[in-house]
Amino acid sequence: MSPASLETAACQVKAWRSLWETTKREVYGASPRGVELAPVWNDEHVTSQAVSSPGQRPPLAQRSPEELAEFLREERAAYDALLAQGLKLDLTRGKPASAQLDLSDALLDLPTSPFDQAGVDTRNYGGLEGIAELRAMFAELLWVEPEQVVAGGSSSLVMMREVITDLWLKGAVDGERPWSQEEKVRFICPVPGYDRHFTLLDWFGIEMVTVPTNDDGPDPDAVAELAGKDPSIKGMWVVPTYANPGGSIVTQEVAERLASMSTAAPDFKILWDNAYAFHHLTEAEAKSADILSLASAADHPHRPIMFASTSKITYAGAGVAFLAGSVENIKWYIGHLGKGAIGPDKLNQLRHAQFFGSPQGVRDHMRKHRQIIAPKFERVLSVLREELGSLGFATWTEPTGGYFINLDVLDGTAARVIELAKGVGVALTQAGSSFPYGHDPRDRNIRLAPTFPEPSEVEAATRVVATCARLAAAEKLVG
């Protein structure tokens, strides 16, 4: 972004702050900072409540119809002020910012030699499993053995599609027949979840059933109930560390239950997408559960297939993707891959191995990412606490890693919030995108992606979202 654009965005933030502080003083008398959250109040449309103190804005649930009508008038005025600003801001996709990509520019001068540690010329054909030194490096990071890892191309999503295609056409290592020969194939999808997973299943015509995501991962009771009695349920998605979009972390206990549970389908698969395993926002770095060891100990060694990549570590469009699983699953994957491929981009793998140097090099590199993006997350959270914290109709996650913040607004208003934000120039991910088929049954979930914009833009966009959330809530409660 140019200095002029940054200056404009900063001025917009300053103008909005001034307008909002004036409105708060005139209408409410004080800032709502420091409000303490309390248990949910008794209304099916409301997800949380805040305790108000003298001078703070009281929760909407405690207001009279006349007070709500006045609140609606004030929020319409605030929204009209935003319309006049001509904003153009974006909180849609979880992309690395240019400053994050700059951290890896040393890759452009690598490799220093085309030969890997074994003396293999990486410029030539072969090596479907990827170069040994990079596989060993990420095996340590992913808690597996090197022979359980494939280093591939630049996209883990492509690897996921290849795995489902192989399951569909050829069947699993532990399967009885190809999935395409089943009368019906269904998949468990924890929600809110990753829209790309849902899109991929929908493309195959695989029916999706949902289970809730808790702070410790997918609800294991709900998963076990579904998978234990229905042989058409062939697998589930899991984003184990800093899940998209809620930021939850699967505990070792939940992972053990998923790895060991009885399933009606003998070839039940856990597609373990470790996309954010190293993307910490705090010094306390969460460790991913060791799903492969747990599954092996439970006598289901072929159940999990793990995916990871450097797409949000080095270059988003030119990283390296990884697949991990049992040795038998690796042979199964490579065997099918070899029917249509001769080898990956081993030069790119070699430059990554030389760039990182060691597993600790990856960890050190990710701390540099944290320094760039953690302040952006804090700006979003600070604005949400300030602008929505005392009103009692919205909740949000405060993740310790990953790329997203999950915002739940008043039931029945998420699509309206996104529409209002678009009207003043702020782009948000489409309502319902964190649910299969794009349908959020409560129409309350909004995914915020703070990483790509500049900090001033992140704050300005979040203040717009807060205004739109208040206006949409007021419209629904009054109307």
C-alpha positions in Angstrom: 0.0 0.0 0.0 1.3 3.5 -0.8 2.0 6.1 1.9 -0.8 8.2 0.6 -3.3 5.3 1.0 -2.0 4.6 4.5 -2.4 8.2 5.4 -6.0 8.2 4.0 -6.8 5.1 6.0 -5.3 6.6 9.2 -7.4 9.7 8.7 -10.5 7.6 8.2 -9.8 5.8 11.5 -9.2 9.1 13.3 -12.4 10.6 11.9 -14.4 7.5 12.9 -13.0 7.5 16.4 -13.9 11.1 16.9 -17.4 10.6 15.6 -17.9 7.5 17.8 -16.5 9.1 20.9 -18.7 12.1 20.5 -21.8 9.8 20.0 -20.8 7.8 23.1 -20.5 10.9 25.3 -23.8 12.3 24.1 -25.8 9.1 24.3 -24.2 6.8 26.8 -21.9 9.0 28.8 -18.8 6.7 29.0 -16.6 4.2 27.1 -17.6 0.5 27.5 -14.0 -0.6 27.8 -13.4 -3.3 30.5 -16.9 -4.7 30.5 -17.1 -8.1 32.2 -19.0 -10.8 30.2 -21.8 -12.6 32.0 -23.8 -15.7 31.2 -26.2 -15.7 28.3 -29.5 -14.0 28.9 -32.8 -15.8 28.3 -33.5 -15.0 24.7 -33.0 -17.6 21.9 -31.6 -14.9 19.6 -28.8 -13.7 21.9 -25.5 -15.5 22.3 -23.9 -13.6 25.1 -24.4 -10.8 27.6 -22.3 -8.2 29.4 -22.7 -6.7 32.8 -23.1 -2.9 32.7 -21.9 -0.5 35.2 -23.1 3.1 35.9 -22.3 5.2 32.9 -21.8 2.3 30.5 -24.1 1.3 27.7 -26.7 -1.2 29.1 -27.3 -4.5 27.2 -29.9 -4.3 24.6 -32.0 -6.9 26.5 -32.4 -4.5 29.3 -33.8 -1.6 27.2 -37.3 -0.5 26.7 -38.9 -0.4 23.3 -38.5 3.4 23.3 -34.8 3.1 24.2 -34.3 0.5 21.4 -36.0 2.9 18.9 -33.6 5.6 20.0 -30.7 3.2 19.7 -31.8 2.4 16.2 -31.9 6.1 15.2 -28.4 6.7 16.6 -27.0 3.7 14.7 -28.6 4.8 11.5 -26.9 8.2 11.9 -23.5 6.5 12.6 -24.0 4.3 9.5 -24.9 7.4 7.3 -21.6 9.0 8.5 -19.7 5.9 7.2 -21.5 6.2 3.8 -20.0 9.6 3.4 -16.4 8.4 3.9 -16.0 6.4 0.7 -14.2 3.5 2.3 -12.7 0.6 0.4 -11.5 -2.1 2.9 -11.3 -5.9 2.8 -11.5 -8.5 5.6 -12.4 -11.5 3.4 -9.6 -14.1 2.8 -6.9 -15.2 5.2 -3.9 -14.2 3.0 -0.4 -13.3 4.2 0.4 -9.6 4.0 3.2 -8.4 1.8 5.4 -7.8 4.9 5.0 -11.5 5.8 5.9 -12.6 2.2 9.0 -10.3 2.4 10.3 -12.5 5.3 11.0 -15.2 2.8 12.7 -13.3 0.0 16.0 -15.0 0.6 14.4 -18.0 -1.2 14.9 -16.1 -4.4 18.7 -16.6 -4.1 18.4 -20.3 -3.3 19.3 -23.1 -3.8 23.0 -22.5 -3.8 23.5 -25.8 -5.6 21.0 -28.1 -7.3 22.1 -31.2 -5.5 20.4 -32.4 -2.3 22.2 -33.9 0.7 22.1 -37.3 -1.0 23.8 -35.9 -4.1 20.6 -36.2 -6.2 20.3 -33.6 -8.9 17.0 -32.0 -8.1 16.6 -30.5 -11.6 15.8 -33.9 -13.0 12.8 -36.3 -12.9 11.9 -38.6 -10.0 11.5 -38.6 -6.3 7.7 -38.6 -6.0 8.0 -38.7 -2.2 10.1 -35.4 -2.2 13.6 -34.7 -1.0 14.8 -36.5 2.1 16.1 -33.5 4.1 12.8 -31.5 3.9 10.7 -34.6 4.7 12.8 -35.2 7.8 12.6 -31.6 8.8 8.8 -31.5 8.7 8.4 -35.0 10.1 9.9 -33.7 13.3 7.6 -30.6 13.3 4.5 -32.8 12.6 5.4 -35.5 15.2 5.8 -38.3 12.7 8.6 -40.3 11.1 10.3 -39.3 7.8 9.0 -42.4 6.1 5.5 -41.3 6.9 5.8 -38.0 5.1 5.4 -37.0 1.4 6.7 -33.5 0.3 4.7 -32.5 -2.8 3.8 -29.4 -4.8 2.7 -26.0 -3.5 -0.9 -26.8 -2.4 -2.1 -29.1 0.4 -5.6 -28.5 -1.0 -4.6 -30.3 -4.2 -3.3 -33.2 -2.1 -6.6 -33.4 -0.3 -8.4 -33.6 -3.7 -6.0 -36.3 -4.8 -6.6 -38.3 -1.7 -10.4 -38.1 -2.0 -10.2 -38.9 -5.7 -8.1 -42.0 -5.0 -10.6 -43.1 -2.3 -13.4 -42.5 -4.7 -11.9 -44.4 -7.6 -9.7 -47.0 -6.0 -10.7 -47.3 -2.4 -8.7 -47.1 0.9 -5.9 -49.3 2.2 -8.4 -50.6 4.8 -11.5 -50.5 2.5 -13.6 -53.1 0.9 -14.3 -51.2 -2.4 -14.0 -47.8 -4.0 -16.2 -45.1 -2.4 -17.9 -44.5 -5.7 -19.4 -48.0 -5.5 -21.2 -47.2 -2.2 -24.9 -46.4 -2.3 -24.2 -43.1 -0.4 -21.1 -41.4 1.0 -21.4 -38.9 3.8 -18.8 -36.9 5.7 -18.8 -35.3 9.2 -18.0 -31.6 9.1 -17.3 -29.7 12.4 -18.8 -26.2 12.3 -18.0 -23.5 11.9 -15.4 -24.8 9.6 -13.2 -24.3 6.5 -15.2 -23.4 3.4 -12.7 -25.0 1.1 -13.3 -28.4 2.7 -17.0 -28.1 2.1 -16.5 -27.0 -1.5 -14.4 -30.0 -2.2 -16.9 -32.5 -0.7 -19.8 -30.8 -2.5 -17.9 -31.1 -5.8 -17.7 -34.9 -5.3 -21.3 -35.1 -4.3 -20.5 -36.2 -0.8 -23.2 -35.4 1.7 -22.2 -33.3 4.6 -23.4 -33.7 8.2 -22.4 -31.2 10.9 -21.2 -31.5 14.5 -20.4 -28.6 16.8 -16.8 -27.4 17.4 -15.9 -26.9 21.0 -12.9 -25.2 22.5 -11.2 -28.6 22.6 -12.1 -29.6 19.1 -15.0 -31.4 17.4 -17.6 -32.7 19.8 -16.4 -36.3 20.2 -19.7 -37.6 21.5 -21.6 -36.3 18.4 -18.9 -37.7 16.1 -18.9 -41.1 17.7 -22.7 -41.3 17.6 -22.8 -40.6 13.9 -19.8 -42.6 12.8 -20.6 -45.6 15.0 -24.0 -46.4 13.5 -23.9 -45.3 9.9 -21.6 -47.1 7.5 -22.2 -44.4 4.8 -20.2 -42.0 7.0 -16.8 -42.4 5.6 -14.8 -39.7 7.3 -14.5 -36.3 8.8 -12.5 -33.1 8.6 -10.4 -31.8 11.5 -8.3 -28.6 11.6 -6.6 -29.5 14.9 -4.6 -26.4 15.7 -6.0 -22.9 15.6 -9.0 -24.1 13.6 -10.5 -22.1 10.8 -12.3 -19.9 11.8 -12.8 -20.3 15.5 -9.2 -20.9 16.6 -10.0 -24.0 18.7 -7.2 -26.5 19.5 -7.9 -30.3 19.6 -6.7 -31.7 22.9 -4.8 -35.0 23.1 -7.9 -36.5 24.9 -10.3 -35.6 22.1 -7.8 -36.7 19.5 -7.5 -40.1 21.3 -11.3 -40.5 21.3 -11.5 -39.8 17.5 -8.6 -42.1 16.8 -10.0 -45.0 18.9 -13.8 -44.8 18.5 -15.7 -47.6 16.8 -17.0 -46.8 13.3 -19.5 -48.6 11.2 -17.4 -47.9 8.1 -14.1 -50.0 8.3 -12.3 -47.4 6.1 -13.4 -44.3 8.1 -10.9 -41.5 7.5 -9.9 -38.5 9.6 -8.6 -35.8 7.2 -6.3 -33.9 9.6 -5.6 -30.5 8.0 -2.8 -29.1 10.1 -2.8 -25.8 8.1 -2.0 -23.6 11.1 0.2 -25.8 13.2 3.0 -23.3 13.5 1.0 -20.0 13.3 1.1 -18.8 16.8 -0.1 -15.4 18.0 1.4 -15.7 21.6 4.6 -16.9 23.2 2.6 -19.9 24.5 2.8 -22.1 21.4 0.2 -24.8 21.2 1.3 -28.3 20.2 -0.8 -30.4 17.8 -2.1 -33.7 19.1 -0.2 -36.7 17.9 -3.0 -38.2 15.9 -0.9 -40.8 13.9 0.6 -42.4 17.1 -2.8 -42.3 18.8 -4.5 -44.1 15.9 -1.7 -46.7 15.6 -2.0 -47.4 19.3 -5.8 -47.8 18.9 -5.3 -50.3 16.1 -6.6 -47.9 13.5 -3.2 -46.9 11.9 -4.7 -46.0 8.5 -7.5 -43.8 9.8 -5.8 -40.4 9.8 -4.3 -38.7 6.8 -2.5 -35.4 7.7 -1.9 -32.4 5.5 0.2 -29.3 6.0 2.0 -26.7 3.9 4.3 -23.7 4.0 1.7 -21.6 2.1 1.4 -19.2 5.0 5.0 -19.7 6.1 7.0 -18.7 3.0 5.3 -17.9 -0.2 1.5 -18.5 -0.5 1.7 -19.5 -4.1 5.1 -21.1 -4.2 5.5 -23.1 -1.0 5.7 -26.9 -0.3 2.7 -29.1 0.7 3.0 -32.2 2.9 1.0 -35.3 3.4 1.6 -37.7 6.3 0.1 -41.1 7.3 0.8 -44.7 8.0 3.6 -46.2 5.9 0.9 -48.2 4.0 -1.1 -45.0 3.3 2.1 -43.3 2.0 2.7 -46.3 -0.4 -1.0 -46.1 -1.4 -0.8 -42.4 -2.1 2.5 -42.5 -4.0 1.3 -45.5 -6.0 -1.7 -43.7 -7.3 0.3 -40.4 -7.7 2.8 -42.1 -9.9 0.2 -42.9 -12.5 0.0 -39.2 -13.4 3.2 -37.6 -12.1 6.9 -38.1 -12.5 8.1 -35.9 -9.6 7.5 -32.7 -7.7 9.4 -29.4 -7.9 12.4 -30.6 -6.0 14.3 -27.4 -6.6 11.7 -25.5 -4.7 11.9 -28.1 -1.9 15.6 -27.8 -1.8 15.5 -24.0 -1.5 13.1 -24.4 1.4 15.3 -26.9 3.1 18.3 -24.5 2.8 16.3 -21.5 3.8 15.0 -23.0 7.1 18.1 -25.1 7.8 16.4 -27.1 10.6 13.0 -27.5 12.4 14.1 -24.8 14.8 14.6 -22.5 11.7 10.9 -22.9 10.9 9.9 -22.1 14.5 12.2 -19.0 14.5 10.7 -17.9 11.2 7.2 -18.1 12.5 8.0 -15.8 15.4 8.7 -13.1 12.8 5.3 -13.7 11.4 3.8 -13.3 14.8 5.4 -9.9 15.3 3.6 -8.7 12.1 0.1 -10.2 12.6 -0.4 -10.4 16.3 -0.9 -6.6 16.6 -3.6 -6.7 13.9 -5.5 -9.4 15.9 -5.3 -7.3 19.0 -6.7 -4.2 17.1 -9.7 -6.3 16.0 -10.3 -7.6 19.5 -9.8 -4.2 21.1 -12.4 -2.7 18.8 -14.9 -5.5 19.4 -14.6 -5.2 23.1 -15.0 -1.4 22.9 -17.8 -1.3 20.4 -19.8 -4.4 21.2 -18.6 -5.6 24.6 -21.4 -4.2 26.8 -24.4 -4.7 24.5 -24.9 -8.3 25.1 -25.8 -9.6 21.7 -22.4 -10.6 20.2 -19.6 -13.0 21.0 -16.2 -13.6 19.4 -13.2 -15.8 19.8 -9.9 -14.5 21.0 -7.5 -17.0 19.3 -4.0 -17.7 20.3 -3.0 -18.6 16.8 -4.2 -19.1 13.2 -5.6 -16.6 10.7 -9.2 -15.8 11.8 -11.5 -14.4 14.4 -14.9 -15.9 14.6 -17.7 -13.3 15.3 -21.2 -14.3 16.2 -23.8 -11.5 16.0 -27.5 -11.5 16.8 -29.2 -14.5 15.3 -30.8 -13.7 12.0 -28.6 -10.7 11.2 -25.2 -12.0 9.8 -26.3 -11.6 6.2 -27.6 -8.1 7.0 -24.4 -7.1 8.7 -22.4 -8.2 5.6 -24.8 -6.4 3.3 -24.5 -3.2 5.4 -20.7 -3.4 5.4 -20.6 -3.8 1.7 -22.8 -0.8 1.3 -20.1 1.4 2.9 -17.2 -0.2 1.2 -16.0 -3.0 3.5 -15.9 -6.5 2.0 -16.5 -9.5 4.3 -16.7 -13.2 3.6 -20.1 -14.3 2.5 -22.6 -15.2 5.3 -22.8 -18.9 5.9 -19.4 -19.7 4.3 -18.2 -21.4 7.4 -21.0 -24.0 7.1 -21.7 -26.7 4.5 -23.7 -25.5 1.5 -23.2 -21.9 2.7 -26.1 -22.2 5.1 -25.7 -21.0 8.7 -28.9 -22.2 10.3 -28.8 -19.3 12.8 -27.5 -16.7 10.4 -25.1 -15.3 13.0 -21.6 -16.3 12.0 -19.1 -13.9 10.5 -15.4 -14.8 9.8 -12.9 -11.9 10.1 -9.5 -12.2 8.5 -7.2 -9.5 9.8 -3.8 -10.7 8.4 -3.7 -9.1 4.9 -4.7 -5.4 5.4 -2.5 -2.8 7.1 -3.1 -2.2 10.8 -5.0 1.1 10.3 -7.2 -0.6 7.7 -7.9 -3.5 10.1 -9.1 -1.2 12.8 -11.2 0.9 10.4 -12.8 -2.1 8.9 -13.6 -3.6 12.3 -15.2 -0.4 13.5 -17.4 -0.6 10.4 -18.3 -4.2 11.2 -19.2 -3.2 14.8 -21.5 -0.3 13.6 -23.2 -2.6 11.1 -23.7 -5.3 13.8 -25.3 -2.8 16.1 -27.5 -1.4 13.3 -28.6 -4.9 12.2 -29.4 -5.9 15.8 -31.4 -2.7 16.3 -33.3 -3.2 13.1 -34.3 -6.8 14.1 -35.2 -6.0 17.8 -37.2 -2.9 16.9 -38.7 -4.3 13.7 
